[in-house]
């Protein structure tokens, strides 16, 4: 487990302590270091750490120019390239310019949304790495258990890799019941077990490389454990680190999520460019989809990133509810329907292949391809996070890089 959160929050007043903790939690940082009081206390907290945090949020309250001296003092104790944003009650363009000349990543007048802060930090990270083709994260999750998100995830990943020739990784995050590796007839001695069971050592490129198993030229898999194990606790920061590393390696990162609602599944969703919710026209899918969408929105997950996919559409038996009812009740447009072709899906599983590889289920294959093509078209020519477009960290917070 992390001994030091990558996020340090500094509040120059005591009235914002609880809202700032809630903001950090909504960003996916369950246990941030929070310093309340004068900047001298924050500097002491910073000095007690073995290295500077990756992110700093400074809440200056109603202060304006007198807060600049505090920020200058903090800068002298920060390592180069630390990402700093400031929150305050002042809405003045000249004050904003003063902050930007000091190398502040961004200034947010209250109220500020968690997704705005997260997008600002991530956008700067990707830009500072100098890679304009950072990968996209696509999360797939069933509205109700068994609705078919893993089948969608496998076939999307295969489309990206084999038919569009894009470096792709498929991550099975269903720690207890994930069967993607088994379904694809892969032997994977390592995988997400390394992530969940050894959080103390953190995550780096070497460990991620150990977790990968190759399926075909452009497609790698990170599998779930073979044995059924009790679910260990995992910090959202580790998930964020994993996605950050995978974005740098692959054009597409497809993440299959279990049907659970935890802080780490929320971290995956918040750090995804697209969320595929897979449901069926049944009451339990509608009920769970409605609850999930409400919870996601309350957690600060951008609902515009969600695509609703109806699986096993056109079943021989009468579906319990109509597509129109599903859309109306959960207040979410259905983006695509997948044909009910259980025979073709089971045949692919028996062969240890994705459906697209088998040549069976022609209509369903075309639908998988259409969903993959729509995603590629949507992402074409855009950056991994189009939320900021601001200048990166420079100026006073960059001085220590040059001694």
VONUMAR-706265 format. One line per field, with one value per residue (C-alpha): x, y negated, z; residue number from 0; residue in one letter. Coordinates in pm, whole numbers. Example, Ala and Ser with C-alpha at 12.3 -4.5 7.8 and 13.67 -1.06 7.14 Angstrom:
residues 2
c1 <- (1230 | 1367)
c2 <- (450 | 106)
c3 <- (780 | 714)
num <- (0 | 1)
residu <- (A | S)
//
This chain:
residues 403
c1 <- (0 | 119 | 284 | 241 | -51 | 54 | -187 | -118 | -402 | -322 | -600 | -495 | -821 | -995 | -1347 | -1284 | -1129 | -1431 | -1523 | -1160 | -1146 | -1469 | -1325 | -1012 | -1223 | -1432 | -1107 | -1012 | -770 | -913 | -641 | -475 | -241 | -439 | -258 | -481 | -349 | -73 | 166 | 444 | 252 | 219 | 593 | 663 | 433 | 611 | 953 | 849 | 793 | 1076 | 985 | 740 | 387 | 286 | -12 | -77 | -407 | -388 | -711 | -645 | -1000 | -1078 | -711 | -585 | -242 | -135 | -160 | 115 | 385 | 262 | 279 | 631 | 740 | 598 | 772 | 1113 | 1044 | 898 | 1074 | 1064 | 754 | 516 | 160 | -8 | -359 | -512 | -872 | -1015 | -1305 | -1141 | -1253 | -1009 | -815 | -511 | -482 | -514 | -227 | -11 | -65 | 12 | 343 | 441 | 392 | 57 | -105 | -454 | -669 | -1030 | -1279 | -1531 | -1726 | -1491 | -1583 | -1369 | -1368 | -1231 | -939 | -868 | -876 | -636 | -382 | -406 | -391 | -69 | 84 | 20 | 142 | 460 | 551 | 563 | 349 | 59 | -74 | -141 | -371 | -742 | -901 | -1233 | -1412 | -1670 | -1915 | -2240 | -2549 | -2637 | -2408 | -2403 | -2521 | -2218 | -1963 | -1668 | -1779 | -1800 | -1460 | -1286 | -1426 | -1364 | -1002 | -959 | -1108 | -871 | -568 | -626 | -847 | -730 | -368 | -355 | -148 | -412 | -424 | -726 | -730 | -952 | -1021 | -1277 | -1042 | -1269 | -1463 | -1279 | -1244 | -1103 | -768 | -941 | -1193 | -908 | -719 | -427 | -193 | -117 | 94 | 76 | -189 | -408 | -318 | 15 | -179 | -426 | -212 | 113 | 8 | 298 | 552 | 353 | 346 | 603 | 675 | 862 | 572 | 324 | 547 | 540 | 160 | 120 | 62 | 55 | -250 | -159 | 70 | -109 | -307 | -189 | -393 | -369 | -563 | -756 | -633 | -713 | -810 | -1107 | -969 | -1106 | -1109 | -820 | -841 | -679 | -614 | -745 | -398 | -263 | -536 | -451 | -83 | -162 | -381 | -118 | 152 | -73 | -175 | 192 | 233 | -89 | -320 | -624 | -665 | -984 | -1075 | -1332 | -1481 | -1668 | -2023 | -1925 | -1919 | -1599 | -1356 | -1118 | -1387 | -1484 | -1118 | -1121 | -1440 | -1314 | -991 | -1164 | -1223 | -1531 | -1754 | -1949 | -2246 | -2388 | -2745 | -3043 | -3408 | -3491 | -3607 | -3291 | -3068 | -3285 | -3291 | -2915 | -2839 | -3050 | -2881 | -2533 | -2584 | -2714 | -2416 | -2168 | -2305 | -2297 | -1931 | -1839 | -1815 | -1896 | -2219 | -2152 | -1874 | -2125 | -2250 | -2541 | -2526 | -2823 | -2704 | -2898 | -3138 | -3415 | -3445 | -3687 | -3860 | -4046 | -3830 | -3967 | -3946 | -3909 | -3603 | -3806 | -3899 | -3535 | -3420 | -3696 | -3657 | -3277 | -3259 | -2988 | -2998 | -2931 | -2631 | -2625 | -2793 | -2609 | -2778 | -2897 | -2667 | -2582 | -2488 | -2211 | -2081 | -2067 | -1896 | -1625 | -1573 | -1538 | -1275 | -1086 | -1126 | -1306 | -1628 | -1479 | -1204 | -1448 | -1632 | -1965 | -2243 | -2211 | -2464 | -2311 | -1962 | -2074 | -2222 | -1898 | -1707 | -1949 | -1904 | -1523 | -1530 | -1750 | -1505 | -1204 | -1384 | -1473 | -1115 | -944 | -749 | -814 | -588 | -630 | -795 | -938 | -1022 | -737 | -527 | -351 | 18 | 202 | 393 | 668 | 822 | 886 | 787 | 1035 | 1338 | 1469 | 1523 | 1800 | 1943)
c2 <- (0 | -355 | -513 | -858 | -961 | -1125 | -1407 | -1683 | -1924 | -2255 | -2461 | -2800 | -2819 | -2561 | -2594 | -2388 | -2075 | -1846 | -1966 | -1924 | -1569 | -1489 | -1644 | -1426 | -1115 | -1199 | -1224 | -873 | -960 | -790 | -899 | -1224 | -1421 | -1725 | -2022 | -2283 | -2614 | -2855 | -2773 | -2709 | -2398 | -2278 | -2326 | -2115 | -1844 | -1858 | -1836 | -1521 | -1330 | -1143 | -1319 | -1579 | -1466 | -1431 | -1665 | -1961 | -2141 | -2475 | -2625 | -2992 | -3074 | -3444 | -3547 | -3722 | -3882 | -3800 | -3435 | -3481 | -3502 | -3173 | -3007 | -3143 | -3001 | -2658 | -2655 | -2666 | -2328 | -2146 | -1922 | -2018 | -1936 | -1896 | -1958 | -2241 | -2381 | -2656 | -2690 | -3015 | -3257 | -3529 | -3566 | -3816 | -3786 | -3977 | -3750 | -3449 | -3582 | -3631 | -3268 | -3142 | -3331 | -3139 | -2809 | -2713 | -2450 | -2597 | -2815 | -2721 | -2966 | -2794 | -2575 | -2326 | -1977 | -1671 | -1565 | -1907 | -1875 | -1514 | -1603 | -1894 | -1676 | -1394 | -1628 | -1781 | -1440 | -1318 | -1639 | -1651 | -1302 | -1442 | -1168 | -1296 | -946 | -845 | -548 | -549 | -364 | -192 | -36 | 238 | 326 | 522 | 354 | 688 | 985 | 1200 | 932 | 989 | 713 | 957 | 1081 | 722 | 638 | 937 | 869 | 494 | 555 | 806 | 560 | 284 | 514 | 747 | 549 | 194 | 293 | 91 | 196 | 307 | 453 | 624 | 611 | 852 | 672 | 926 | 1054 | 1331 | 1453 | 1323 | 1586 | 1395 | 1580 | 1917 | 1831 | 1747 | 2064 | 1871 | 1976 | 1668 | 1726 | 1357 | 1090 | 873 | 1098 | 909 | 584 | 681 | 896 | 695 | 329 | 246 | 248 | 12 | 41 | -26 | 64 | 383 | 521 | 434 | 613 | 920 | 916 | 923 | 1232 | 1209 | 1327 | 1214 | 957 | 645 | 784 | 854 | 974 | 906 | 1191 | 1245 | 1511 | 1876 | 1956 | 1813 | 1585 | 1344 | 993 | 789 | 414 | 203 | -168 | -373 | -522 | -183 | -160 | -507 | -416 | -103 | -290 | -563 | -306 | -118 | -440 | -496 | -145 | -86 | -276 | -107 | 15 | 220 | 288 | 550 | 454 | 679 | 597 | 425 | 63 | -23 | -312 | -133 | -54 | -421 | -510 | -302 | -471 | -820 | -757 | -605 | -786 | -574 | -354 | -71 | 36 | 367 | 457 | 662 | 572 | 727 | 571 | 657 | 496 | 186 | 163 | 201 | -27 | -304 | -265 | -255 | -561 | -757 | -650 | -727 | -1075 | -1142 | -1029 | -1284 | -1041 | -1220 | -1067 | -1177 | -914 | -632 | -424 | -191 | 137 | 376 | 736 | 1044 | 821 | 982 | 1288 | 1562 | 1526 | 1201 | 938 | 808 | 439 | 231 | 34 | -285 | -200 | -122 | -459 | -651 | -494 | -508 | -837 | -706 | -667 | -320 | -346 | 2 | 343 | 677 | 972 | 1269 | 1540 | 1756 | 2050 | 1852 | 1714 | 2060 | 2202 | 1932 | 2012 | 2383 | 2297 | 2067 | 1770 | 1441 | 1454 | 1249 | 1506 | 1794 | 1670 | 1754 | 1522 | 1287 | 1030 | 1018 | 988 | 689 | 527 | 569 | 420 | 128 | 47 | 64 | -155 | -412 | -438 | -472 | -739 | -926 | -924 | -992 | -1315 | -1399 | -1392 | -1157 | -1427 | -1722 | -1896 | -2140 | -2260 | -2487 | -2558 | -2312 | -2371 | -2627 | -2924 | -2921 | -2556 | -2450 | -2634 | -2343 | -2144 | -2386 | -2398)
c3 <- (0 | -73 | 226 | 74 | -144 | -473 | -387 | -130 | -52 | 115 | 269 | 399 | 597 | 815 | 672 | 357 | 511 | 464 | 110 | -1 | 135 | -51 | -368 | -342 | -288 | -596 | -796 | -684 | -401 | -94 | 151 | 40 | 265 | 376 | 537 | 702 | 826 | 723 | 442 | 696 | 811 | 452 | 399 | 709 | 575 | 240 | 406 | 596 | 272 | 97 | -228 | -352 | -432 | -794 | -752 | -523 | -477 | -293 | -159 | -98 | 10 | -34 | -45 | -354 | -395 | -42 | -141 | -402 | -134 | 14 | -327 | -384 | -47 | -131 | -469 | -304 | -144 | -446 | -691 | -1058 | -1260 | -968 | -1089 | -897 | -923 | -712 | -597 | -466 | -446 | -655 | -1016 | -1163 | -1490 | -1363 | -1061 | -1291 | -1504 | -1195 | -1101 | -1450 | -1461 | -1149 | -1327 | -1176 | -1394 | -1359 | -1136 | -1060 | -908 | -681 | -732 | -898 | -1020 | -949 | -1315 | -1417 | -1177 | -1278 | -1648 | -1591 | -1409 | -1663 | -1961 | -1835 | -1761 | -2113 | -2273 | -2063 | -2182 | -2534 | -2687 | -2897 | -2954 | -2595 | -2571 | -2507 | -2217 | -2285 | -1986 | -2036 | -1758 | -1743 | -1604 | -1440 | -1394 | -1708 | -1950 | -2175 | -2121 | -2138 | -2482 | -2602 | -2450 | -2613 | -2958 | -2941 | -2841 | -3124 | -3376 | -3267 | -3280 | -3576 | -3810 | -3740 | -3664 | -3343 | -3038 | -2788 | -2439 | -2280 | -1899 | -1707 | -1379 | -1261 | -991 | -864 | -1168 | -1475 | -1747 | -2043 | -2045 | -2005 | -2278 | -2516 | -2418 | -2269 | -1990 | -1783 | -1467 | -1381 | -1423 | -1204 | -912 | -903 | -886 | -614 | -386 | -372 | -339 | -106 | -386 | -606 | -984 | -1254 | -1617 | -1525 | -1322 | -1596 | -1847 | -1623 | -1615 | -1995 | -2206 | -2585 | -2778 | -3129 | -3292 | -3172 | -2880 | -2526 | -2228 | -1855 | -1697 | -1375 | -1130 | -1203 | -843 | -655 | -385 | -130 | -269 | -124 | -81 | -350 | -361 | -655 | -704 | -815 | -1077 | -1200 | -1222 | -1422 | -1670 | -1701 | -1789 | -2031 | -2208 | -2286 | -2432 | -2624 | -2853 | -2699 | -2341 | -2302 | -1938 | -1842 | -1504 | -1261 | -1162 | -836 | -718 | -529 | -512 | -753 | -1013 | -987 | -1053 | -1373 | -1492 | -1409 | -1599 | -1903 | -2230 | -2299 | -2083 | -2242 | -2027 | -2153 | -2061 | -2171 | -2208 | -1874 | -1548 | -1351 | -1615 | -1622 | -1242 | -1205 | -1501 | -1347 | -1008 | -1160 | -1379 | -1080 | -866 | -1143 | -1191 | -816 | -812 | -1080 | -1374 | -1698 | -1821 | -2178 | -2186 | -2135 | -2426 | -2356 | -2552 | -2549 | -2578 | -2698 | -2885 | -3085 | -2862 | -2966 | -2630 | -2568 | -2402 | -2075 | -2159 | -2472 | -2576 | -2542 | -2183 | -2102 | -2236 | -2063 | -1719 | -1695 | -1889 | -2120 | -2497 | -2637 | -2870 | -3021 | -3022 | -3038 | -3200 | -2993 | -3131 | -2830 | -3052 | -3224 | -2891 | -2730 | -3040 | -3015 | -2646 | -2727 | -2989 | -2750 | -2984 | -3016 | -3215 | -3497 | -3552 | -3601 | -3909 | -3741 | -3631 | -3927 | -3805 | -3456 | -3604 | -3811 | -3502 | -3303 | -3595 | -3615 | -3245 | -3280 | -3591 | -3421 | -3131 | -3361 | -3563 | -3245 | -3120 | -3451 | -3453 | -3087 | -2784 | -2492 | -2283 | -2468 | -2145 | -2095 | -2387 | -2134 | -2100 | -1882 | -1561 | -1604 | -1429 | -1059 | -1000 | -1269 | -1131 | -929 | -1250 | -1336 | -988)
num <- (0 | 1 | 2 | 3 | 4 | 5 | 6 | 7 | 8 | 9 | 10 | 11 | 12 | 13 | 14 | 15 | 16 | 17 | 18 | 19 | 20 | 21 | 22 | 23 | 24 | 25 | 26 | 27 | 28 | 29 | 30 | 31 | 32 | 33 | 34 | 35 | 36 | 37 | 38 | 39 | 40 | 41 | 42 | 43 | 44 | 45 | 46 | 47 | 48 | 49 | 50 | 51 | 52 | 53 | 54 | 55 | 56 | 57 | 58 | 59 | 60 | 61 | 62 | 63 | 64 | 65 | 66 | 67 | 68 | 69 | 70 | 71 | 72 | 73 | 74 | 75 | 76 | 77 | 78 | 79 | 80 | 81 | 82 | 83 | 84 | 85 | 86 | 87 | 88 | 89 | 90 | 91 | 92 | 93 | 94 | 95 | 96 | 97 | 98 | 99 | 100 | 101 | 102 | 103 | 104 | 105 | 106 | 107 | 108 | 109 | 110 | 111 | 112 | 113 | 114 | 115 | 116 | 117 | 118 | 119 | 120 | 121 | 122 | 123 | 124 | 125 | 126 | 127 | 128 | 129 | 130 | 131 | 132 | 133 | 134 | 135 | 136 | 137 | 138 | 139 | 140 | 141 | 142 | 143 | 144 | 145 | 146 | 147 | 148 | 149 | 150 | 151 | 152 | 153 | 154 | 155 | 156 | 157 | 158 | 159 | 160 | 161 | 162 | 163 | 164 | 165 | 166 | 167 | 168 | 169 | 170 | 171 | 172 | 173 | 174 | 175 | 176 | 177 | 178 | 179 | 180 | 181 | 182 | 183 | 184 | 185 | 186 | 187 | 188 | 189 | 190 | 191 | 192 | 193 | 194 | 195 | 196 | 197 | 198 | 199 | 200 | 201 | 202 | 203 | 204 | 205 | 206 | 207 | 208 | 209 | 210 | 211 | 212 | 213 | 214 | 215 | 216 | 217 | 218 | 219 | 220 | 221 | 222 | 223 | 224 | 225 | 226 | 227 | 228 | 229 | 230 | 231 | 232 | 233 | 234 | 235 | 236 | 237 | 238 | 239 | 240 | 241 | 242 | 243 | 244 | 245 | 246 | 247 | 248 | 249 | 250 | 251 | 252 | 253 | 254 | 255 | 256 | 257 | 258 | 259 | 260 | 261 | 262 | 263 | 264 | 265 | 266 | 267 | 268 | 269 | 270 | 271 | 272 | 273 | 274 | 275 | 276 | 277 | 278 | 279 | 280 | 281 | 282 | 283 | 284 | 285 | 286 | 287 | 288 | 289 | 290 | 291 | 292 | 293 | 294 | 295 | 296 | 297 | 298 | 299 | 300 | 301 | 302 | 303 | 304 | 305 | 306 | 307 | 308 | 309 | 310 | 311 | 312 | 313 | 314 | 315 | 316 | 317 | 318 | 319 | 320 | 321 | 322 | 323 | 324 | 325 | 326 | 327 | 328 | 329 | 330 | 331 | 332 | 333 | 334 | 335 | 336 | 337 | 338 | 339 | 340 | 341 | 342 | 343 | 344 | 345 | 346 | 347 | 348 | 349 | 350 | 351 | 352 | 353 | 354 | 355 | 356 | 357 | 358 | 359 | 360 | 361 | 362 | 363 | 364 | 365 | 366 | 367 | 368 | 369 | 370 | 371 | 372 | 373 | 374 | 375 | 376 | 377 | 378 | 379 | 380 | 381 | 382 | 383 | 384 | 385 | 386 | 387 | 388 | 389 | 390 | 391 | 392 | 393 | 394 | 395 | 396 | 397 | 398 | 399 | 400 | 401 | 402)
residu <- (X | X | X | X | X | X | X | X | X | X | X | X | X | X | X | X | X | X | X | X | X | X | X | X | X | X | X | X | X | X | X | X | X | X | X | X | X | X | X | X | X | X | X | X | X | X | X | X | X | X | X | X | X | X | X | X | X | X | X | X | X | X | X | X | X | X | X | X | X | X | X | X | X | X | X | X | X | X | X | X | X | X | X | X | X | X | X | X | X | X | X | X | X | X | X | X | X | X | X | X | X | X | X | X | X | X | X | X | X | X | X | X | X | X | X | X | X | X | X | X | X | X | X | X | X | X | X | X | X | X | X | X | X | X | X | X | X | X | X | X | X | X | X | X | X | X | X | X | X | X | X | X | X | X | X | X | X | X | X | X | X | X | X | X | X | X | X | X | X | X | X | X | X | X | X | X | X | X | X | X | X | X | X | X | X | X | X | X | X | X | X | X | X | X | X | X | X | X | X | X | X | X | X | X | X | X | X | X | X | X | X | X | X | X | X | X | X | X | X | X | X | X | X | X | X | X | X | X | X | X | X | X | X | X | X | X | X | X | X | X | X | X | X | X | X | X | X | X | X | X | X | X | X | X | X | X | X | X | X | X | X | X | X | X | X | X | X | X | X | X | X | X | X | X | X | X | X | X | X | X | X | X | X | X | X | X | X | X | X | X | X | X | X | X | X | X | X | X | X | X | X | X | X | X | X | X | X | X | X | X | X | X | X | X | X | X | X | X | X | X | X | X | X | X | X | X | X | X | X | X | X | X | X | X | X | X | X | X | X | X | X | X | X | X | X | X | X | X | X | X | X | X | X | X | X | X | X | X | X | X | X | X | X | X | X | X | X | X | X | X | X | X | X | X | X | X | X | X | X | X | X | X | X | X | X | X | X | X | X | X | X | X | X | X | X | X | X | X | X | X | X | X | X)
//
